[in-house]
Amino acid sequence: MRFSDTGYYIEAYIKCGNCGVLVYDDGVKSDRADLKGVTFCSDWCVDWKAQKLDGVSEPKIKRAM
Ligand SMILES: [Zn+2]
């Protein structure tokens, strides 16, 4: 979700490219070329999606949260 400069209205609803939750701030971006322009809610989701793209069927990422 992105708020306008004034913060009075919502400019865009942005959902995490992995889990689909609404992203309220700038979110997390991957520097992978194939994930360019995709916003994620957390580093965990970035890693998970990246492993999926690398062919890992069940990515195992330790939770940092
Ligand atoms: Zn997510």
N, CA, C, O and the ligand as a Tripos MOL2 file, in Angstrom:
@<TRIPOS>MOLECULE
protein
  261   259    66     0     0
PROTEIN
NO_CHARGES

@<TRIPOS>ATOM
      1 N           0.8540   -1.1880    0.0000 N.3       1 MET1
      2 CA          0.0000    0.0000    0.0000 C.3       1 MET1
      3 C           0.8870    1.2340    0.0000 C.2       1 MET1
      4 O           1.8530    1.3080    0.7600 O.2       1 MET1
      5 N           0.5760    2.1700   -0.8210 N.am      2 ARG2
      6 CA          1.4000    3.3760   -0.8570 C.3       2 ARG2
      7 C           0.5130    4.5820   -0.5940 C.2       2 ARG2
      8 O          -0.5310    4.7480   -1.2250 O.2       2 ARG2
      9 N           0.9350    5.4140    0.3340 N.am      3 PHE3
     10 CA          0.1680    6.6170    0.6220 C.3       3 PHE3
     11 C           0.6680    7.7710   -0.2250 C.2       3 PHE3
     12 O           1.8210    7.7770   -0.6570 O.2       3 PHE3
     13 N          -0.1750    8.7230   -0.4580 N.am      4 SER4
     14 CA          0.2200    9.9050   -1.2090 C.3       4 SER4
     15 C           1.2300   10.7080   -0.4030 C.2       4 SER4
     16 O           1.4560   10.4150    0.7710 O.2       4 SER4
     17 N           1.8320   11.7040   -1.0100 N.am      5 ASP5
     18 CA          2.8250   12.5290   -0.3250 C.3       5 ASP5
     19 C           2.2540   13.1630    0.9270 C.2       5 ASP5
     20 O           2.9510   13.3050    1.9320 O.2       5 ASP5
     21 N           1.0100   13.5380    0.8690 N.am      6 THR6
     22 CA          0.3950   14.1620    2.0310 C.3       6 THR6
     23 C          -0.0150   13.1370    3.0820 C.2       6 THR6
     24 O          -0.2410   13.4690    4.2460 O.2       6 THR6
     25 N          -0.1050   11.8910    2.6470 N.am      7 GLY7
     26 CA         -0.5060   10.8460    3.5710 C.3       7 GLY7
     27 C          -1.9970   10.7850    3.8050 C.2       7 GLY7
     28 O          -2.4620   10.0580    4.6830 O.2       7 GLY7
     29 N          -2.7470   11.5410    3.0320 N.am      8 TYR8
     30 CA         -4.1890   11.6020    3.2590 C.3       8 TYR8
     31 C          -4.9780   10.5420    2.5010 C.2       8 TYR8
     32 O          -6.1040   10.2090    2.8700 O.2       8 TYR8
     33 N          -4.3970   10.0350    1.4770 N.am      9 TYR9
     34 CA         -5.1040    8.9870    0.7570 C.3       9 TYR9
     35 C          -4.1350    7.9180    0.2680 C.2       9 TYR9
     36 O          -2.9210    8.1180    0.2300 O.2       9 TYR9
     37 N          -4.6870    6.8200   -0.0920 N.am     10 ILE10
     38 CA         -3.8590    5.6990   -0.5330 C.3      10 ILE10
     39 C          -3.7080    5.7620   -2.0390 C.2      10 ILE10
     40 O          -4.6860    5.8030   -2.7860 O.2      10 ILE10
     41 N          -2.4500    5.7680   -2.4650 N.am     11 GLU11
     42 CA         -2.1520    5.9280   -3.8770 C.3      11 GLU11
     43 C          -2.2270    4.5840   -4.6080 C.2      11 GLU11
     44 O          -2.6780    4.5080   -5.7510 O.2      11 GLU11
     45 N          -1.7880    3.5550   -3.9430 N.am     12 ALA12
     46 CA         -1.7780    2.2380   -4.5850 C.3      12 ALA12
     47 C          -1.7870    1.1390   -3.5330 C.2      12 ALA12
     48 O          -1.1620    1.2550   -2.4790 O.2      12 ALA12
     49 N          -2.4960    0.0950   -3.8410 N.am     13 TYR13
     50 CA         -2.4450   -1.0860   -2.9920 C.3      13 TYR13
     51 C          -1.3780   -2.0070   -3.5600 C.2      13 TYR13
     52 O          -1.5060   -2.5120   -4.6750 O.2      13 TYR13
     53 N          -0.3430   -2.2150   -2.7940 N.am     14 ILE14
     54 CA          0.7400   -3.0690   -3.2610 C.3      14 ILE14
     55 C           0.7380   -4.3460   -2.4310 C.2      14 ILE14
     56 O           0.7600   -4.3090   -1.2000 O.2      14 ILE14
     57 N           0.7120   -5.4420   -3.1110 N.am     15 LYS15
     58 CA          0.7230   -6.7100   -2.3960 C.3      15 LYS15
     59 C           2.0650   -7.4030   -2.5480 C.2      15 LYS15
     60 O           2.7410   -7.2820   -3.5700 O.2      15 LYS15
     61 N           2.4240   -8.1200   -1.5170 N.am     16 CYS16
     62 CA          3.6660   -8.8800   -1.5390 C.3      16 CYS16
     63 C           3.6440   -9.8600   -2.7170 C.2      16 CYS16
     64 O           2.6610  -10.5700   -2.9320 O.2      16 CYS16
     65 N           4.7460   -9.8840   -3.4740 N.am     17 GLY17
     66 CA          4.8240  -10.7540   -4.6320 C.3      17 GLY17
     67 C           4.9100  -12.2290   -4.2910 C.2      17 GLY17
     68 O           4.8670  -13.0840   -5.1750 O.2      17 GLY17
     69 N           5.0320  -12.5190   -3.0130 N.am     18 ASN18
     70 CA          5.1050  -13.9230   -2.6140 C.3      18 ASN18
     71 C           3.8640  -14.3680   -1.8520 C.2      18 ASN18
     72 O           3.1790  -15.3000   -2.2710 O.2      18 ASN18
     73 N           3.5740  -13.7150   -0.7480 N.am     19 CYS19
     74 CA          2.4810  -14.2050    0.0950 C.3      19 CYS19
     75 C           1.1890  -13.4160   -0.0990 C.2      19 CYS19
     76 O           0.1240  -13.8580    0.3320 O.2      19 CYS19
     77 N           1.2740  -12.2670   -0.7350 N.am     20 GLY20
     78 CA          0.0530  -11.5470   -1.0790 C.3      20 GLY20
     79 C          -0.4900  -10.5950   -0.0280 C.2      20 GLY20
     80 O          -1.5540  -10.0060   -0.2220 O.2      20 GLY20
     81 N           0.2210  -10.4330    1.0840 N.am     21 VAL21
     82 CA         -0.2660   -9.4760    2.0860 C.3      21 VAL21
     83 C          -0.0450   -8.0550    1.5840 C.2      21 VAL21
     84 O           0.8490   -7.8020    0.7770 O.2      21 VAL21
     85 N          -0.8590   -7.1460    2.0640 N.am     22 LEU22
     86 CA         -0.6860   -5.7550    1.6790 C.3      22 LEU22
     87 C           0.5980   -5.2080    2.2800 C.2      22 LEU22
     88 O           0.8900   -5.4280    3.4560 O.2      22 LEU22
     89 N           1.3580   -4.4970    1.4670 N.am     23 VAL23
     90 CA          2.6020   -3.8930    1.9200 C.3      23 VAL23
     91 C           2.3250   -2.4240    2.2060 C.2      23 VAL23
     92 O           1.9380   -1.6710    1.3120 O.2      23 VAL23
     93 N           2.5220   -2.0290    3.4380 N.am     24 TYR24
     94 CA          2.1300   -0.6770    3.8530 C.3      24 TYR24
     95 C           3.2190    0.3690    3.6500 C.2      24 TYR24
     96 O           2.9340    1.5540    3.4810 O.2      24 TYR24
     97 N           4.4710   -0.0850    3.6690 N.am     25 ASP25
     98 CA          5.5450    0.8860    3.4510 C.3      25 ASP25
     99 C           6.1940    0.5990    2.0900 C.2      25 ASP25
    100 O           5.5330    0.0840    1.1890 O.2      25 ASP25
    101 N           7.4460    0.9190    1.9420 N.am     26 ASP26
    102 CA          8.1030    0.6970    0.6590 C.3      26 ASP26
    103 C           8.3390   -0.7740    0.3730 C.2      26 ASP26
    104 O           8.6020   -1.1550   -0.7680 O.2      26 ASP26
    105 N           8.2470   -1.5900    1.3930 N.am     27 GLY27
    106 CA          8.4410   -3.0150    1.2100 C.3      27 GLY27
    107 C           9.8960   -3.3640    0.9630 C.2      27 GLY27
    108 O          10.7940   -2.5490    1.1780 O.2      27 GLY27
    109 N          10.1100   -4.5700    0.5150 N.am     28 VAL28
    110 CA         11.4490   -5.0650    0.2530 C.3      28 VAL28
    111 C          11.5300   -5.4500   -1.2070 C.2      28 VAL28
    112 O          10.6260   -6.0900   -1.7450 O.2      28 VAL28
    113 N          12.6300   -5.0510   -1.8520 N.am     29 LYS29
    114 CA         12.8030   -5.3820   -3.2620 C.3      29 LYS29
    115 C          13.9750   -6.3320   -3.4230 C.2      29 LYS29
    116 O          14.9390   -6.2920   -2.6590 O.2      29 LYS29
    117 N          13.8740   -7.1780   -4.4220 N.am     30 SER30
    118 CA         14.9780   -8.0680   -4.7320 C.3      30 SER30
    119 C          15.8210   -7.4230   -5.8160 C.2      30 SER30
    120 O          15.3070   -6.6770   -6.6500 O.2      30 SER30
    121 N          17.1320   -7.7140   -5.8060 N.am     31 ASP31
    122 CA         17.9670   -7.1670   -6.8780 C.3      31 ASP31
    123 C          18.0980   -8.1500   -8.0470 C.2      31 ASP31
    124 O          18.8450   -7.9110   -8.9960 O.2      31 ASP31
    125 N          17.3570   -9.2570   -7.9580 N.am     32 ARG32
    126 CA         17.3470  -10.1980   -9.0800 C.3      32 ARG32
    127 C          16.6380   -9.5730  -10.2790 C.2      32 ARG32
    128 O          15.6290   -8.8850  -10.1300 O.2      32 ARG32
    129 N          17.1840   -9.8240  -11.4670 N.am     33 ALA33
    130 CA         16.5920   -9.2570  -12.6830 C.3      33 ALA33
    131 C          15.1870   -9.7970  -12.9150 C.2      33 ALA33
    132 O          14.3080   -9.0840  -13.3990 O.2      33 ALA33
    133 N          14.9840  -11.0770  -12.5610 N.am     34 ASP34
    134 CA         13.6670  -11.6620  -12.8260 C.3      34 ASP34
    135 C          12.6410  -11.2940  -11.7570 C.2      34 ASP34
    136 O          11.4830  -11.7020  -11.8400 O.2      34 ASP34
    137 N          13.0560  -10.5360  -10.7710 N.am     35 LEU35
    138 CA         12.0990  -10.0570   -9.7600 C.3      35 LEU35
    139 C          12.0500   -8.5370   -9.7310 C.2      35 LEU35
    140 O          11.6010   -7.9230   -8.7630 O.2      35 LEU35
    141 N          12.5260   -7.9540  -10.8240 N.am     36 LYS36
    142 CA         12.5510   -6.5050  -10.9280 C.3      36 LYS36
    143 C          11.1370   -5.9320  -10.8370 C.2      36 LYS36
    144 O          10.2200   -6.4160  -11.5020 O.2      36 LYS36
    145 N          10.9720   -4.9220  -10.0270 N.am     37 GLY37
    146 CA          9.6760   -4.2760   -9.9270 C.3      37 GLY37
    147 C           8.6890   -4.9870   -9.0240 C.2      37 GLY37
    148 O           7.5580   -4.5320   -8.8520 O.2      37 GLY37
    149 N           9.1150   -6.1110   -8.4400 N.am     38 VAL38
    150 CA          8.2310   -6.8390   -7.5360 C.3      38 VAL38
    151 C           8.5300   -6.4170   -6.1030 C.2      38 VAL38
    152 O           9.6860   -6.3620   -5.6820 O.2      38 VAL38
    153 N           7.4760   -6.1260   -5.3720 N.am     39 THR39
    154 CA          7.6390   -5.7050   -3.9860 C.3      39 THR39
    155 C           7.2430   -6.8440   -3.0540 C.2      39 THR39
    156 O           6.2500   -7.5360   -3.2790 O.2      39 THR39
    157 N           8.0350   -7.0240   -2.0100 N.am     40 PHE40
    158 CA          7.7530   -8.0720   -1.0380 C.3      40 PHE40
    159 C           7.5760   -7.4560    0.3400 C.2      40 PHE40
    160 O           8.0210   -6.3410    0.6100 O.2      40 PHE40
    161 N           6.9040   -8.2270    1.2170 N.am     41 CYS41
    162 CA          6.6480   -7.7080    2.5510 C.3      41 CYS41
    163 C           7.8480   -7.8890    3.4640 C.2      41 CYS41
    164 O           7.9800   -7.1730    4.4560 O.2      41 CYS41
    165 N           8.7180   -8.8250    3.1490 N.am     42 SER42
    166 CA          9.8260   -9.1170    4.0580 C.3      42 SER42
    167 C          10.9670   -9.7860    3.3090 C.2      42 SER42
    168 O          10.7910  -10.2840    2.1970 O.2      42 SER42
    169 N          12.1480   -9.7880    3.9380 N.am     43 ASP43
    170 CA         13.2960  -10.4750    3.3550 C.3      43 ASP43
    171 C          13.0070  -11.9620    3.1880 C.2      43 ASP43
    172 O          13.4680  -12.6110    2.2500 O.2      43 ASP43
    173 N          12.2220  -12.4760    4.1370 N.am     44 TRP44
    174 CA         11.8830  -13.9030    4.0730 C.3      44 TRP44
    175 C          11.1720  -14.2240    2.7650 C.2      44 TRP44
    176 O          11.4980  -15.2070    2.1000 O.2      44 TRP44
    177 N          10.2080  -13.3990    2.4020 N.am     45 CYS45
    178 CA          9.4660  -13.6330    1.1670 C.3      45 CYS45
    179 C          10.3540  -13.4810   -0.0630 C.2      45 CYS45
    180 O          10.1820  -14.1980   -1.0490 O.2      45 CYS45
    181 N          11.2910  -12.5610   -0.0070 N.am     46 VAL46
    182 CA         12.2260  -12.3960   -1.1320 C.3      46 VAL46
    183 C          13.0320  -13.6710   -1.3040 C.2      46 VAL46
    184 O          13.1640  -14.1900   -2.4130 O.2      46 VAL46
    185 N          13.5730  -14.1750   -0.1930 N.am     47 ASP47
    186 CA         14.4020  -15.3810   -0.2540 C.3      47 ASP47
    187 C          13.5940  -16.5860   -0.7340 C.2      47 ASP47
    188 O          14.0660  -17.4010   -1.5260 O.2      47 ASP47
    189 N          12.4000  -16.6680   -0.2460 N.am     48 TRP48
    190 CA         11.5500  -17.8100   -0.5950 C.3      48 TRP48
    191 C          11.2530  -17.8140   -2.0870 C.2      48 TRP48
    192 O          11.3890  -18.8320   -2.7650 O.2      48 TRP48
    193 N          10.8430  -16.6520   -2.5790 N.am     49 LYS49
    194 CA         10.5180  -16.5310   -4.0080 C.3      49 LYS49
    195 C          11.7540  -16.8030   -4.8640 C.2      49 LYS49
    196 O          11.6680  -17.4640   -5.8990 O.2      49 LYS49
    197 N          12.8840  -16.2990   -4.4320 N.am     50 ALA50
    198 CA         14.1220  -16.4890   -5.1860 C.3      50 ALA50
    199 C          14.4820  -17.9700   -5.2550 C.2      50 ALA50
    200 O          14.9120  -18.4620   -6.2990 O.2      50 ALA50
    201 N          14.3040  -18.6800   -4.1370 N.am     51 GLN51
    202 CA         14.6100  -20.1080   -4.1440 C.3      51 GLN51
    203 C          13.6380  -20.8660   -5.0390 C.2      51 GLN51
    204 O          14.0330  -21.8020   -5.7350 O.2      51 GLN51
    205 N          12.3910  -20.4720   -5.0250 N.am     52 LYS52
    206 CA         11.4010  -21.0840   -5.9100 C.3      52 LYS52
    207 C          11.8270  -20.9380   -7.3670 C.2      52 LYS52
    208 O          11.7720  -21.8910   -8.1450 O.2      52 LYS52
    209 N          12.2520  -19.7220   -7.7220 N.am     53 LEU53
    210 CA         12.6740  -19.4670   -9.0930 C.3      53 LEU53
    211 C          13.9100  -20.2860   -9.4490 C.2      53 LEU53
    212 O          14.1440  -20.6080  -10.6140 O.2      53 LEU53
    213 N          14.6950  -20.6150   -8.4290 N.am     54 ASP54
    214 CA         15.8970  -21.4170   -8.6500 C.3      54 ASP54
    215 C          15.5750  -22.9060   -8.6920 C.2      54 ASP54
    216 O          16.4740  -23.7340   -8.8410 O.2      54 ASP54
    217 N          14.3040  -23.2460   -8.5640 N.am     55 GLY55
    218 CA         13.9000  -24.6260   -8.7120 C.3      55 GLY55
    219 C          13.7730  -25.4030   -7.4190 C.2      55 GLY55
    220 O          13.6160  -26.6230   -7.4460 O.2      55 GLY55
    221 N          13.8390  -24.7150   -6.2790 N.am     56 VAL56
    222 CA         13.6650  -25.3890   -5.0000 C.3      56 VAL56
    223 C          12.1660  -25.5560   -4.7510 C.2      56 VAL56
    224 O          11.4290  -24.5710   -4.6880 O.2      56 VAL56
    225 N          11.7230  -26.7940   -4.6110 N.am     57 SER57
    226 CA         10.2770  -27.0130   -4.4890 C.3      57 SER57
    227 C           9.7580  -26.6420   -3.1010 C.2      57 SER57
    228 O           8.6410  -26.1440   -2.9590 O.2      57 SER57
    229 N          10.5750  -26.8870   -2.0870 N.am     58 GLU58
    230 CA         10.1610  -26.5100   -0.7360 C.3      58 GLU58
    231 C          11.2830  -25.7400   -0.0540 C.2      58 GLU58
    232 O          12.0600  -26.3040    0.7160 O.2      58 GLU58
    233 N          11.3570  -24.4550   -0.3450 N.am     59 PRO59
    234 CA         12.4320  -23.6280    0.2170 C.3      59 PRO59
    235 C          12.4020  -23.6610    1.7440 C.2      59 PRO59
    236 O          11.3440  -23.6040    2.3720 O.2      59 PRO59
    237 N          13.5900  -23.7550    2.3090 N.am     60 LYS60
    238 CA         13.6890  -23.6980    3.7720 C.3      60 LYS60
    239 C          14.5180  -22.4810    4.1450 C.2      60 LYS60
    240 O          15.7220  -22.4180    3.9000 O.2      60 LYS60
    241 N          13.8470  -21.5400    4.7330 N.am     61 ILE61
    242 CA         14.5130  -20.2930    5.1030 C.3      61 ILE61
    243 C          14.2650  -20.0520    6.5710 C.2      61 ILE61
    244 O          13.1300  -20.1080    7.0430 O.2      61 ILE61
    245 N          15.3240  -19.7880    7.2770 N.am     62 LYS62
    246 CA         15.1040  -19.5590    8.7020 C.3      62 LYS62
    247 C          14.4620  -18.1930    8.9170 C.2      62 LYS62
    248 O          14.8420  -17.1900    8.3130 O.2      62 LYS62
    249 N          13.4940  -18.2030    9.7860 N.am     63 ARG63
    250 CA         12.7650  -16.9760   10.0910 C.3      63 ARG63
    251 C          13.6600  -16.0070   10.8580 C.2      63 ARG63
    252 O          14.2660  -16.3600   11.8690 O.2      63 ARG63
    253 N          13.7270  -14.7920   10.3560 N.am     64 ALA64
    254 CA         14.5450  -13.7860   11.0370 C.3      64 ALA64
    255 C          13.6980  -12.9660   11.9950 C.2      64 ALA64
    256 O          14.2150  -12.1850   12.7930 O.2      64 ALA64
    257 N          12.3940  -13.1560   11.9030 N.am     65 MET65
    258 CA         11.5000  -12.3160   12.6980 C.3      65 MET65
    259 C          11.2570  -12.8930   14.0840 C.2      65 MET65
    260 O          10.5250  -12.3030   14.8780 O.2      65 MET65
    261 ZN          5.2280  -11.6580    1.8780 Zn       66 ZN66
@<TRIPOS>BOND
     1     1     2 1
     2     2     3 1
     3     3     4 2
     4     3     5 am
     5     5     6 1
     6     6     7 1
     7     7     8 2
     8     7     9 am
     9     9    10 1
    10    10    11 1
    11    11    12 2
    12    11    13 am
    13    13    14 1
    14    14    15 1
    15    15    16 2
    16    15    17 am
    17    17    18 1
    18    18    19 1
    19    19    20 2
    20    19    21 am
    21    21    22 1
    22    22    23 1
    23    23    24 2
    24    23    25 am
    25    25    26 1
    26    26    27 1
    27    27    28 2
    28    27    29 am
    29    29    30 1
    30    30    31 1
    31    31    32 2
    32    31    33 am
    33    33    34 1
    34    34    35 1
    35    35    36 2
    36    35    37 am
    37    37    38 1
    38    38    39 1
    39    39    40 2
    40    39    41 am
    41    41    42 1
    42    42    43 1
    43    43    44 2
    44    43    45 am
    45    45    46 1
    46    46    47 1
    47    47    48 2
    48    47    49 am
    49    49    50 1
    50    50    51 1
    51    51    52 2
    52    51    53 am
    53    53    54 1
    54    54    55 1
    55    55    56 2
    56    55    57 am
    57    57    58 1
    58    58    59 1
    59    59    60 2
    60    59    61 am
    61    61    62 1
    62    62    63 1
    63    63    64 2
    64    63    65 am
    65    65    66 1
    66    66    67 1
    67    67    68 2
    68    67    69 am
    69    69    70 1
    70    70    71 1
    71    71    72 2
    72    71    73 am
    73    73    74 1
    74    74    75 1
    75    75    76 2
    76    75    77 am
    77    77    78 1
    78    78    79 1
    79    79    80 2
    80    79    81 am
    81    81    82 1
    82    82    83 1
    83    83    84 2
    84    83    85 am
    85    85    86 1
    86    86    87 1
    87    87    88 2
    88    87    89 am
    89    89    90 1
    90    90    91 1
    91    91    92 2
    92    91    93 am
    93    93    94 1
    94    94    95 1
    95    95    96 2
    96    95    97 am
    97    97    98 1
    98    98    99 1
    99    99   100 2
   100    99   101 am
   101   101   102 1
   102   102   103 1
   103   103   104 2
   104   103   105 am
   105   105   106 1
   106   106   107 1
   107   107   108 2
   108   107   109 am
   109   109   110 1
   110   110   111 1
   111   111   112 2
   112   111   113 am
   113   113   114 1
   114   114   115 1
   115   115   116 2
   116   115   117 am
   117   117   118 1
   118   118   119 1
   119   119   120 2
   120   119   121 am
   121   121   122 1
   122   122   123 1
   123   123   124 2
   124   123   125 am
   125   125   126 1
   126   126   127 1
   127   127   128 2
   128   127   129 am
   129   129   130 1
   130   130   131 1
   131   131   132 2
   132   131   133 am
   133   133   134 1
   134   134   135 1
   135   135   136 2
   136   135   137 am
   137   137   138 1
   138   138   139 1
   139   139   140 2
   140   139   141 am
   141   141   142 1
   142   142   143 1
   143   143   144 2
   144   143   145 am
   145   145   146 1
   146   146   147 1
   147   147   148 2
   148   147   149 am
   149   149   150 1
   150   150   151 1
   151   151   152 2
   152   151   153 am
   153   153   154 1
   154   154   155 1
   155   155   156 2
   156   155   157 am
   157   157   158 1
   158   158   159 1
   159   159   160 2
   160   159   161 am
   161   161   162 1
   162   162   163 1
   163   163   164 2
   164   163   165 am
   165   165   166 1
   166   166   167 1
   167   167   168 2
   168   167   169 am
   169   169   170 1
   170   170   171 1
   171   171   172 2
   172   171   173 am
   173   173   174 1
   174   174   175 1
   175   175   176 2
   176   175   177 am
   177   177   178 1
   178   178   179 1
   179   179   180 2
   180   179   181 am
   181   181   182 1
   182   182   183 1
   183   183   184 2
   184   183   185 am
   185   185   186 1
   186   186   187 1
   187   187   188 2
   188   187   189 am
   189   189   190 1
   190   190   191 1
   191   191   192 2
   192   191   193 am
   193   193   194 1
   194   194   195 1
   195   195   196 2
   196   195   197 am
   197   197   198 1
   198   198   199 1
   199   199   200 2
   200   199   201 am
   201   201   202 1
   202   202   203 1
   203   203   204 2
   204   203   205 am
   205   205   206 1
   206   206   207 1
   207   207   208 2
   208   207   209 am
   209   209   210 1
   210   210   211 1
   211   211   212 2
   212   211   213 am
   213   213   214 1
   214   214   215 1
   215   215   216 2
   216   215   217 am
   217   217   218 1
   218   218   219 1
   219   219   220 2
   220   219   221 am
   221   221   222 1
   222   222   223 1
   223   223   224 2
   224   223   225 am
   225   225   226 1
   226   226   227 1
   227   227   228 2
   228   227   229 am
   229   229   230 1
   230   230   231 1
   231   231   232 2
   232   231   233 am
   233   233   234 1
   234   234   235 1
   235   235   236 2
   236   235   237 am
   237   237   238 1
   238   238   239 1
   239   239   240 2
   240   239   241 am
   241   241   242 1
   242   242   243 1
   243   243   244 2
   244   243   245 am
   245   245   246 1
   246   246   247 1
   247   247   248 2
   248   247   249 am
   249   249   250 1
   250   250   251 1
   251   251   252 2
   252   251   253 am
   253   253   254 1
   254   254   255 1
   255   255   256 2
   256   255   257 am
   257   257   258 1
   258   258   259 1
   259   259   260 2
@<TRIPOS>SUBSTRUCTURE
     1 MET1         2 RESIDUE 1 A MET
     2 ARG2         6 RESIDUE 1 A ARG
     3 PHE3        10 RESIDUE 1 A PHE
     4 SER4        14 RESIDUE 1 A SER
     5 ASP5        18 RESIDUE 1 A ASP
     6 THR6        22 RESIDUE 1 A THR
     7 GLY7        26 RESIDUE 1 A GLY
     8 TYR8        30 RESIDUE 1 A TYR
     9 TYR9        34 RESIDUE 1 A TYR
    10 ILE10       38 RESIDUE 1 A ILE
    11 GLU11       42 RESIDUE 1 A GLU
    12 ALA12       46 RESIDUE 1 A ALA
    13 TYR13       50 RESIDUE 1 A TYR
    14 ILE14       54 RESIDUE 1 A ILE
    15 LYS15       58 RESIDUE 1 A LYS
    16 CYS16       62 RESIDUE 1 A CYS
    17 GLY17       66 RESIDUE 1 A GLY
    18 ASN18       70 RESIDUE 1 A ASN
    19 CYS19       74 RESIDUE 1 A CYS
    20 GLY20       78 RESIDUE 1 A GLY
    21 VAL21       82 RESIDUE 1 A VAL
    22 LEU22       86 RESIDUE 1 A LEU
    23 VAL23       90 RESIDUE 1 A VAL
    24 TYR24       94 RESIDUE 1 A TYR
    25 ASP25       98 RESIDUE 1 A ASP
    26 ASP26      102 RESIDUE 1 A ASP
    27 GLY27      106 RESIDUE 1 A GLY
    28 VAL28      110 RESIDUE 1 A VAL
    29 LYS29      114 RESIDUE 1 A LYS
    30 SER30      118 RESIDUE 1 A SER
    31 ASP31      122 RESIDUE 1 A ASP
    32 ARG32      126 RESIDUE 1 A ARG
    33 ALA33      130 RESIDUE 1 A ALA
    34 ASP34      134 RESIDUE 1 A ASP
    35 LEU35      138 RESIDUE 1 A LEU
    36 LYS36      142 RESIDUE 1 A LYS
    37 GLY37      146 RESIDUE 1 A GLY
    38 VAL38      150 RESIDUE 1 A VAL
    39 THR39      154 RESIDUE 1 A THR
    40 PHE40      158 RESIDUE 1 A PHE
    41 CYS41      162 RESIDUE 1 A CYS
    42 SER42      166 RESIDUE 1 A SER
    43 ASP43      170 RESIDUE 1 A ASP
    44 TRP44      174 RESIDUE 1 A TRP
    45 CYS45      178 RESIDUE 1 A CYS
    46 VAL46      182 RESIDUE 1 A VAL
    47 ASP47      186 RESIDUE 1 A ASP
    48 TRP48      190 RESIDUE 1 A TRP
    49 LYS49      194 RESIDUE 1 A LYS
    50 ALA50      198 RESIDUE 1 A ALA
    51 GLN51      202 RESIDUE 1 A GLN
    52 LYS52      206 RESIDUE 1 A LYS
    53 LEU53      210 RESIDUE 1 A LEU
    54 ASP54      214 RESIDUE 1 A ASP
    55 GLY55      218 RESIDUE 1 A GLY
    56 VAL56      222 RESIDUE 1 A VAL
    57 SER57      226 RESIDUE 1 A SER
    58 GLU58      230 RESIDUE 1 A GLU
    59 PRO59      234 RESIDUE 1 A PRO
    60 LYS60      238 RESIDUE 1 A LYS
    61 ILE61      242 RESIDUE 1 A ILE
    62 LYS62      246 RESIDUE 1 A LYS
    63 ARG63      250 RESIDUE 1 A ARG
    64 ALA64      254 RESIDUE 1 A ALA
    65 MET65      258 RESIDUE 1 A MET
    66 ZN66       261 GROUP 0 **** ****
